[in-house]
Amino acid sequence: MLQPDYTIMNLRFGLNPEGSHWLAEVYVKNLTDKNAIIYTSTGNFDLRQTTNEPRVYGLRVNYRFGKVSNSE
């Protein structure tokens, strides 16, 4: 079965200062909250559709212990 076309937009913005131990990122998956059918099956004599996950917001914070490496 042919699924309809869909487009999903993700966004990620992060800060990683040079010479620093930390990294911070803010992200949004499925920015427009598009409800897309990504799989359709009729194998069990009924119609089953799998959709993508809804809009997800997140924050990722990372701290690296130890010596900061220089990229020179």
Jmol script that loads the backbone (N, CA, C; Angstrom):
load data "model"
ATOM      1  N   MET A   1       0.851  -1.172   0.000  1.00  0.00           N
ATOM      2  CA  MET A   1       0.000   0.000   0.000  1.00  0.00           C
ATOM      3  C   MET A   1       0.899   1.238   0.000  1.00  0.00           C
ATOM      4  N   LEU A   2       0.593   2.188  -0.845  1.00  0.00           N
ATOM      5  CA  LEU A   2       1.394   3.401  -0.982  1.00  0.00           C
ATOM      6  C   LEU A   2       0.960   4.442   0.037  1.00  0.00           C
ATOM      7  N   GLN A   3       1.915   4.901   0.851  1.00  0.00           N
ATOM      8  CA  GLN A   3       1.632   5.932   1.850  1.00  0.00           C
ATOM      9  C   GLN A   3       1.703   7.320   1.200  1.00  0.00           C
ATOM     10  N   PRO A   4       0.912   8.284   1.702  1.00  0.00           N
ATOM     11  CA  PRO A   4       0.994   9.647   1.161  1.00  0.00           C
ATOM     12  C   PRO A   4       2.331  10.308   1.519  1.00  0.00           C
ATOM     13  N   ASP A   5       2.730  11.273   0.696  1.00  0.00           N
ATOM     14  CA  ASP A   5       3.957  12.030   0.956  1.00  0.00           C
ATOM     15  C   ASP A   5       3.838  12.815   2.255  1.00  0.00           C
ATOM     16  N   TYR A   6       4.981  13.034   2.910  1.00  0.00           N
ATOM     17  CA  TYR A   6       5.001  13.886   4.096  1.00  0.00           C
ATOM     18  C   TYR A   6       6.382  14.505   4.252  1.00  0.00           C
ATOM     19  N   THR A   7       6.442  15.613   4.936  1.00  0.00           N
ATOM     20  CA  THR A   7       7.687  16.298   5.243  1.00  0.00           C
ATOM     21  C   THR A   7       7.679  16.646   6.724  1.00  0.00           C
ATOM     22  N   ILE A   8       8.761  16.303   7.408  1.00  0.00           N
ATOM     23  CA  ILE A   8       8.885  16.601   8.831  1.00  0.00           C
ATOM     24  C   ILE A   8      10.099  17.507   9.017  1.00  0.00           C
ATOM     25  N   MET A   9       9.934  18.569   9.789  1.00  0.00           N
ATOM     26  CA  MET A   9      10.989  19.546  10.006  1.00  0.00           C
ATOM     27  C   MET A   9      11.493  19.454  11.450  1.00  0.00           C
ATOM     28  N   ASN A  10      12.815  19.343  11.592  1.00  0.00           N
ATOM     29  CA  ASN A  10      13.454  19.324  12.902  1.00  0.00           C
ATOM     30  C   ASN A  10      14.345  20.552  13.029  1.00  0.00           C
ATOM     31  N   LEU A  11      14.534  21.036  14.250  1.00  0.00           N
ATOM     32  CA  LEU A  11      15.350  22.219  14.498  1.00  0.00           C
ATOM     33  C   LEU A  11      16.229  21.961  15.717  1.00  0.00           C
ATOM     34  N   ARG A  12      17.501  22.354  15.608  1.00  0.00           N
ATOM     35  CA  ARG A  12      18.441  22.173  16.715  1.00  0.00           C
ATOM     36  C   ARG A  12      19.358  23.391  16.769  1.00  0.00           C
ATOM     37  N   PHE A  13      19.557  23.927  17.965  1.00  0.00           N
ATOM     38  CA  PHE A  13      20.444  25.068  18.174  1.00  0.00           C
ATOM     39  C   PHE A  13      21.296  24.771  19.393  1.00  0.00           C
ATOM     40  N   GLY A  14      22.612  24.961  19.256  1.00  0.00           N
ATOM     41  CA  GLY A  14      23.481  24.627  20.367  1.00  0.00           C
ATOM     42  C   GLY A  14      24.600  25.620  20.578  1.00  0.00           C
ATOM     43  N   LEU A  15      25.136  25.603  21.792  1.00  0.00           N
ATOM     44  CA  LEU A  15      26.278  26.421  22.173  1.00  0.00           C
ATOM     45  C   LEU A  15      27.372  25.517  22.708  1.00  0.00           C
ATOM     46  N   ASN A  16      28.585  25.706  22.174  1.00  0.00           N
ATOM     47  CA  ASN A  16      29.747  24.959  22.633  1.00  0.00           C
ATOM     48  C   ASN A  16      30.935  25.913  22.591  1.00  0.00           C
ATOM     49  N   PRO A  17      31.084  26.769  23.615  1.00  0.00           N
ATOM     50  CA  PRO A  17      32.159  27.758  23.608  1.00  0.00           C
ATOM     51  C   PRO A  17      33.534  27.102  23.497  1.00  0.00           C
ATOM     52  N   GLU A  18      34.412  27.711  22.707  1.00  0.00           N
ATOM     53  CA  GLU A  18      35.755  27.180  22.515  1.00  0.00           C
ATOM     54  C   GLU A  18      36.509  27.189  23.844  1.00  0.00           C
ATOM     55  N   GLY A  19      37.185  26.093  24.142  1.00  0.00           N
ATOM     56  CA  GLY A  19      37.958  25.980  25.374  1.00  0.00           C
ATOM     57  C   GLY A  19      37.107  25.730  26.605  1.00  0.00           C
ATOM     58  N   SER A  20      35.855  25.378  26.415  1.00  0.00           N
ATOM     59  CA  SER A  20      34.941  25.177  27.532  1.00  0.00           C
ATOM     60  C   SER A  20      34.674  23.686  27.746  1.00  0.00           C
ATOM     61  N   HIS A  21      34.198  23.342  28.920  1.00  0.00           N
ATOM     62  CA  HIS A  21      33.873  21.958  29.249  1.00  0.00           C
ATOM     63  C   HIS A  21      32.419  21.598  28.947  1.00  0.00           C
ATOM     64  N   TRP A  22      31.580  22.569  28.619  1.00  0.00           N
ATOM     65  CA  TRP A  22      30.157  22.280  28.530  1.00  0.00           C
ATOM     66  C   TRP A  22      29.597  22.523  27.133  1.00  0.00           C
ATOM     67  N   LEU A  23      28.476  21.902  26.887  1.00  0.00           N
ATOM     68  CA  LEU A  23      27.727  22.010  25.640  1.00  0.00           C
ATOM     69  C   LEU A  23      26.256  22.077  26.011  1.00  0.00           C
ATOM     70  N   ALA A  24      25.506  22.937  25.359  1.00  0.00           N
ATOM     71  CA  ALA A  24      24.062  23.030  25.595  1.00  0.00           C
ATOM     72  C   ALA A  24      23.346  23.099  24.252  1.00  0.00           C
ATOM     73  N   GLU A  25      22.289  22.324  24.105  1.00  0.00           N
ATOM     74  CA  GLU A  25      21.500  22.305  22.874  1.00  0.00           C
ATOM     75  C   GLU A  25      20.012  22.335  23.210  1.00  0.00           C
ATOM     76  N   VAL A  26      19.259  23.059  22.404  1.00  0.00           N
ATOM     77  CA  VAL A  26      17.807  23.071  22.463  1.00  0.00           C
ATOM     78  C   VAL A  26      17.328  22.501  21.133  1.00  0.00           C
ATOM     79  N   TYR A  27      16.350  21.604  21.170  1.00  0.00           N
ATOM     80  CA  TYR A  27      15.887  21.021  19.915  1.00  0.00           C
ATOM     81  C   TYR A  27      14.370  20.858  19.905  1.00  0.00           C
ATOM     82  N   VAL A  28      13.831  20.789  18.694  1.00  0.00           N
ATOM     83  CA  VAL A  28      12.418  20.494  18.475  1.00  0.00           C
ATOM     84  C   VAL A  28      12.355  19.478  17.340  1.00  0.00           C
ATOM     85  N   LYS A  29      11.734  18.344  17.592  1.00  0.00           N
ATOM     86  CA  LYS A  29      11.491  17.353  16.555  1.00  0.00           C
ATOM     87  C   LYS A  29      10.047  17.509  16.088  1.00  0.00           C
ATOM     88  N   ASN A  30       9.831  17.407  14.796  1.00  0.00           N
ATOM     89  CA  ASN A  30       8.507  17.570  14.191  1.00  0.00           C
ATOM     90  C   ASN A  30       7.947  18.963  14.519  1.00  0.00           C
ATOM     91  N   LEU A  31       8.673  19.971  14.103  1.00  0.00           N
ATOM     92  CA  LEU A  31       8.384  21.364  14.431  1.00  0.00           C
ATOM     93  C   LEU A  31       6.953  21.779  14.094  1.00  0.00           C
ATOM     94  N   THR A  32       6.427  21.339  12.974  1.00  0.00           N
ATOM     95  CA  THR A  32       5.076  21.736  12.557  1.00  0.00           C
ATOM     96  C   THR A  32       4.000  20.803  13.103  1.00  0.00           C
ATOM     97  N   ASP A  33       4.382  19.823  13.902  1.00  0.00           N
ATOM     98  CA  ASP A  33       3.467  18.835  14.495  1.00  0.00           C
ATOM     99  C   ASP A  33       2.656  18.099  13.430  1.00  0.00           C
ATOM    100  N   LYS A  34       3.335  17.722  12.355  1.00  0.00           N
ATOM    101  CA  LYS A  34       2.721  16.999  11.249  1.00  0.00           C
ATOM    102  C   LYS A  34       2.395  15.572  11.681  1.00  0.00           C
ATOM    103  N   ASN A  35       1.183  15.137  11.413  1.00  0.00           N
ATOM    104  CA  ASN A  35       0.762  13.766  11.695  1.00  0.00           C
ATOM    105  C   ASN A  35       0.880  12.976  10.397  1.00  0.00           C
ATOM    106  N   ALA A  36       1.994  12.253  10.225  1.00  0.00           N
ATOM    107  CA  ALA A  36       2.268  11.535   8.986  1.00  0.00           C
ATOM    108  C   ALA A  36       2.093  10.038   9.180  1.00  0.00           C
ATOM    109  N   ILE A  37       1.572   9.386   8.185  1.00  0.00           N
ATOM    110  CA  ILE A  37       1.458   7.924   8.195  1.00  0.00           C
ATOM    111  C   ILE A  37       2.751   7.390   7.586  1.00  0.00           C
ATOM    112  N   ILE A  38       3.543   6.684   8.396  1.00  0.00           N
ATOM    113  CA  ILE A  38       4.834   6.211   7.921  1.00  0.00           C
ATOM    114  C   ILE A  38       4.822   4.732   7.536  1.00  0.00           C
ATOM    115  N   TYR A  39       3.776   4.003   7.908  1.00  0.00           N
ATOM    116  CA  TYR A  39       3.665   2.599   7.523  1.00  0.00           C
ATOM    117  C   TYR A  39       2.199   2.182   7.542  1.00  0.00           C
ATOM    118  N   THR A  40       1.794   1.439   6.528  1.00  0.00           N
ATOM    119  CA  THR A  40       0.430   0.924   6.445  1.00  0.00           C
ATOM    120  C   THR A  40       0.489  -0.575   6.180  1.00  0.00           C
ATOM    121  N   SER A  41      -0.340  -1.335   6.885  1.00  0.00           N
ATOM    122  CA  SER A  41      -0.364  -2.781   6.718  1.00  0.00           C
ATOM    123  C   SER A  41      -1.813  -3.272   6.700  1.00  0.00           C
ATOM    124  N   THR A  42      -2.082  -4.217   5.814  1.00  0.00           N
ATOM    125  CA  THR A  42      -3.392  -4.881   5.775  1.00  0.00           C
ATOM    126  C   THR A  42      -3.208  -6.391   5.937  1.00  0.00           C
ATOM    127  N   GLY A  43      -2.095  -6.802   6.523  1.00  0.00           N
ATOM    128  CA  GLY A  43      -1.740  -8.209   6.645  1.00  0.00           C
ATOM    129  C   GLY A  43      -2.668  -9.026   7.524  1.00  0.00           C
ATOM    130  N   ASN A  44      -3.370  -8.435   8.461  1.00  0.00           N
ATOM    131  CA  ASN A  44      -4.268  -9.160   9.365  1.00  0.00           C
ATOM    132  C   ASN A  44      -5.726  -8.923   9.025  1.00  0.00           C
ATOM    133  N   PHE A  45      -6.003  -8.643   7.752  1.00  0.00           N
ATOM    134  CA  PHE A  45      -7.362  -8.410   7.253  1.00  0.00           C
ATOM    135  C   PHE A  45      -8.011  -7.174   7.860  1.00  0.00           C
ATOM    136  N   ASP A  46      -7.209  -6.267   8.361  1.00  0.00           N
ATOM    137  CA  ASP A  46      -7.690  -4.968   8.801  1.00  0.00           C
ATOM    138  C   ASP A  46      -6.618  -3.934   8.468  1.00  0.00           C
ATOM    139  N   LEU A  47      -6.982  -2.682   8.487  1.00  0.00           N
ATOM    140  CA  LEU A  47      -6.061  -1.610   8.135  1.00  0.00           C
ATOM    141  C   LEU A  47      -5.350  -1.125   9.393  1.00  0.00           C
ATOM    142  N   ARG A  48      -4.020  -1.223   9.396  1.00  0.00           N
ATOM    143  CA  ARG A  48      -3.214  -0.733  10.523  1.00  0.00           C
ATOM    144  C   ARG A  48      -2.243   0.303   9.995  1.00  0.00           C
ATOM    145  N   GLN A  49      -2.225   1.458  10.660  1.00  0.00           N
ATOM    146  CA  GLN A  49      -1.345   2.535  10.240  1.00  0.00           C
ATOM    147  C   GLN A  49      -0.460   2.958  11.405  1.00  0.00           C
ATOM    148  N   THR A  50       0.817   3.154  11.110  1.00  0.00           N
ATOM    149  CA  THR A  50       1.772   3.631  12.089  1.00  0.00           C
ATOM    150  C   THR A  50       2.088   5.083  11.762  1.00  0.00           C
ATOM    151  N   THR A  51       1.986   5.944  12.765  1.00  0.00           N
ATOM    152  CA  THR A  51       2.272   7.364  12.555  1.00  0.00           C
ATOM    153  C   THR A  51       3.576   7.752  13.240  1.00  0.00           C
ATOM    154  N   ASN A  52       4.096   8.887  12.848  1.00  0.00           N
ATOM    155  CA  ASN A  52       5.313   9.405  13.470  1.00  0.00           C
ATOM    156  C   ASN A  52       5.006   9.945  14.870  1.00  0.00           C
ATOM    157  N   GLU A  53       6.063  10.252  15.619  1.00  0.00           N
ATOM    158  CA  GLU A  53       5.849  10.796  16.959  1.00  0.00           C
ATOM    159  C   GLU A  53       5.428  12.262  16.864  1.00  0.00           C
ATOM    160  N   PRO A  54       4.662  12.743  17.828  1.00  0.00           N
ATOM    161  CA  PRO A  54       4.226  14.149  17.818  1.00  0.00           C
ATOM    162  C   PRO A  54       5.401  15.090  18.099  1.00  0.00           C
ATOM    163  N   ARG A  55       5.118  16.377  18.120  1.00  0.00           N
ATOM    164  CA  ARG A  55       6.156  17.379  18.386  1.00  0.00           C
ATOM    165  C   ARG A  55       6.813  17.097  19.742  1.00  0.00           C
ATOM    166  N   VAL A  56       8.141  17.180  19.750  1.00  0.00           N
ATOM    167  CA  VAL A  56       8.925  16.923  20.959  1.00  0.00           C
ATOM    168  C   VAL A  56       9.902  18.076  21.146  1.00  0.00           C
ATOM    169  N   TYR A  57       9.889  18.682  22.338  1.00  0.00           N
ATOM    170  CA  TYR A  57      10.844  19.721  22.710  1.00  0.00           C
ATOM    171  C   TYR A  57      11.877  19.092  23.631  1.00  0.00           C
ATOM    172  N   GLY A  58      13.107  19.577  23.551  1.00  0.00           N
ATOM    173  CA  GLY A  58      14.106  19.015  24.442  1.00  0.00           C
ATOM    174  C   GLY A  58      15.275  19.935  24.685  1.00  0.00           C
ATOM    175  N   LEU A  59      16.004  19.630  25.737  1.00  0.00           N
ATOM    176  CA  LEU A  59      17.216  20.345  26.105  1.00  0.00           C
ATOM    177  C   LEU A  59      18.279  19.304  26.417  1.00  0.00           C
ATOM    178  N   ARG A  60      19.429  19.462  25.817  1.00  0.00           N
ATOM    179  CA  ARG A  60      20.541  18.549  26.061  1.00  0.00           C
ATOM    180  C   ARG A  60      21.684  19.356  26.648  1.00  0.00           C
ATOM    181  N   VAL A  61      22.174  18.939  27.800  1.00  0.00           N
ATOM    182  CA  VAL A  61      23.299  19.604  28.452  1.00  0.00           C
ATOM    183  C   VAL A  61      24.376  18.552  28.677  1.00  0.00           C
ATOM    184  N   ASN A  62      25.598  18.894  28.301  1.00  0.00           N
ATOM    185  CA  ASN A  62      26.709  17.960  28.393  1.00  0.00           C
ATOM    186  C   ASN A  62      27.882  18.662  29.066  1.00  0.00           C
ATOM    187  N   TYR A  63      28.533  17.988  29.997  1.00  0.00           N
ATOM    188  CA  TYR A  63      29.724  18.532  30.651  1.00  0.00           C
ATOM    189  C   TYR A  63      30.836  17.500  30.549  1.00  0.00           C
ATOM    190  N   ARG A  64      31.971  17.917  30.017  1.00  0.00           N
ATOM    191  CA  ARG A  64      33.108  17.003  29.857  1.00  0.00           C
ATOM    192  C   ARG A  64      34.120  17.256  30.977  1.00  0.00           C
ATOM    193  N   PHE A  65      34.353  16.235  31.796  1.00  0.00           N
ATOM    194  CA  PHE A  65      35.318  16.315  32.880  1.00  0.00           C
ATOM    195  C   PHE A  65      36.722  16.088  32.333  1.00  0.00           C
ATOM    196  N   GLY A  66      37.697  16.672  32.965  1.00  0.00           N
ATOM    197  CA  GLY A  66      39.076  16.483  32.551  1.00  0.00           C
ATOM    198  C   GLY A  66      39.604  17.672  31.779  1.00  0.00           C
ATOM    199  N   LYS A  67      40.738  17.466  31.143  1.00  0.00           N
ATOM    200  CA  LYS A  67      41.415  18.537  30.418  1.00  0.00           C
ATOM    201  C   LYS A  67      40.708  18.863  29.122  1.00  0.00           C
ATOM    202  N   VAL A  68      40.599  20.155  28.823  1.00  0.00           N
ATOM    203  CA  VAL A  68      40.001  20.606  27.578  1.00  0.00           C
ATOM    204  C   VAL A  68      41.063  20.501  26.490  1.00  0.00           C
ATOM    205  N   SER A  69      40.737  19.812  25.390  1.00  0.00           N
ATOM    206  CA  SER A  69      41.715  19.668  24.306  1.00  0.00           C
ATOM    207  C   SER A  69      41.670  20.887  23.400  1.00  0.00           C
ATOM    208  N   ASN A  70      42.841  21.324  22.948  1.00  0.00           N
ATOM    209  CA  ASN A  70      42.929  22.442  22.013  1.00  0.00           C
ATOM    210  C   ASN A  70      42.943  21.893  20.595  1.00  0.00           C
ATOM    211  N   SER A  71      42.249  22.554  19.694  1.00  0.00           N
ATOM    212  CA  SER A  71      42.148  22.069  18.312  1.00  0.00           C
ATOM    213  C   SER A  71      43.207  22.696  17.409  1.00  0.00           C
ATOM    214  N   GLU A  72      44.280  23.232  17.971  1.00  0.00           N
ATOM    215  CA  GLU A  72      45.332  23.862  17.170  1.00  0.00           C
ATOM    216  C   GLU A  72      46.297  22.841  16.652  1.00  0.00           C
TER     217      GLU A  72
END
end "model"
wireframe off; spacefill off
backbone 0.3
color backbone group
